Amino acid sequence: MVPTAAGGEGCRVLVVDEDPVQVERLLRRGQLTCPGCSDRAAGWGHARPRRVRDCFGAVLRLRPRRVRCVDCSATHVLLPEMVLPRRADASRVVGAGLVDDTRRRKV
């Protein structure tokens, strides 16, 4: 998966693959880039721990990786694609809710 920026202007989140081993491999190879200046992003610790609600009430605990641009020094959080920025629910939970809402409105 090619990492994509999320969050619009002043973005500080990159959506990446769910596999942390693959993400670390991309970091080591210098294949993750800053969404602001397109230069290489390097590992820079971790973001704060998060709890994300998944299907059937399961709670996922994750501590996303943080990167820093080697050129502009901006920092970005790497969120796995199953998590939406600034949401406490996993993307599949939000998607299921939208589908359910759409079905109810089609009367």
VENNORGI-V810230 format. One record per run of one state. SS is the DSSP state (alpha for helix, beta for strand, coil for the rest). FROM is the first residue (numbers start at 1). TO is the last residue. If there is no record, write none. Layout:
BEGIN
ss: {SS | SS}
from: {FROM | FROM}
to: {TO | TO}
END
This chain:
BEGIN
ss: {coil | beta | coil | beta | coil | alpha | coil | beta | coil | beta | coil | beta | coil | alpha | coil | beta | coil | beta | coil | beta | coil | beta | coil | beta | alpha | coil}
from: {1 | 4 | 7 | 13 | 17 | 20 | 30 | 33 | 34 | 40 | 47 | 50 | 54 | 55 | 58 | 59 | 63 | 65 | 70 | 75 | 81 | 83 | 84 | 89 | 91 | 106}
to: {3 | 6 | 12 | 16 | 19 | 29 | 32 | 33 | 39 | 46 | 49 | 53 | 54 | 57 | 58 | 62 | 64 | 69 | 74 | 80 | 82 | 83 | 88 | 90 | 105 | 107}
END
